[in-house]
Amino acid sequence: MIATEPIAPSEDYSAFIAAGIPSLYLSLGGADPQKYADAKDAGTLLPSNHSPFFTPDVEPALRTGIATEVAVLRNLLNSTAK
């Protein structure tokens, strides 16, 4: 796990929270470990998802994201089904 500084993901997301709507914002990294290490060593940042140069390591990122979402939804469904 890599801790990062807070970001402003969306202008409307905070409005939902302010209105009392329960929510979870999950940010999933998808960088190739070697590219990440190289950028870190060079003191640079990898392109973000809004960049035309964004090239995530799709297979593990997608697999991890799906597994995480399924686990969260199962937990939510199991806790509200009682």
N, C-alpha and C positions, 0 to 999 in steps of 0.2 A: 504494500500500500504506500502511496505517495501522497502526503498532505500538501495541499495547495492553498493559495490565498483565496478568499471569497471572491466570487464573480457576480455580475449582474446578468443572469441568464436570459431574462425576458422582462419587458416593461409591464406586461399584464400579469405575470406570475405573482408578484408581490401584492397585487390588488386582490387576487383570490385569497391569499393568506390573510390580508387585512380584513376581508369579509368573513373570516372565520371558517373557511372551507379547509378541511384537513387535507394535507398534501405531503408529498415527498418528492424532492428533486434529486435525482441520481445522476451523477456525472461519471461516465465510464471512459477510462483511458483506452487508447487503441494503438499506441505507438509500438513500433518494432523495438525490442529492448536494445539492440545494438545502435540503432539510429538515435534512440533516446540518450544512451550513454555517450555517444559521440557529440551530440548537441550539448549535453551537460558539460562535458570536458572542454568544449569550445566556448562555453558561456553564452550559447545561443538558445533560442526557443524553436521547437518544431512548429510547422504551420498548423494553425487551428482549423476547425471544421468549416470555417467560412472562407478559407483560403483556397485558391485554385491549385495550390501545391500540397493540399492535405492528402496524405496517403497512409491511412491507418492499416494496421496488420489485421485485416478483416476477419479471418477465420477465428482466432482466439477471442477477439473483441466481441464478435457477434455471438459466439457460443457462450461466453461469460455473461453478456448482457441478457440473453434469453434465459439462462439458468437463474440469474439473479431475479429477473422479473417474475418468473414462475414461482420461485421460493417466496418472494414477497406476497404475491397474490394468493398462494396456498395458505400462508400464515394469516392473511386478512380474511379469507373465506372461512378458514377453520375457527377463527376467533369470533366471527359474527354469526356463525351457523348455530350456535348454542342457544 
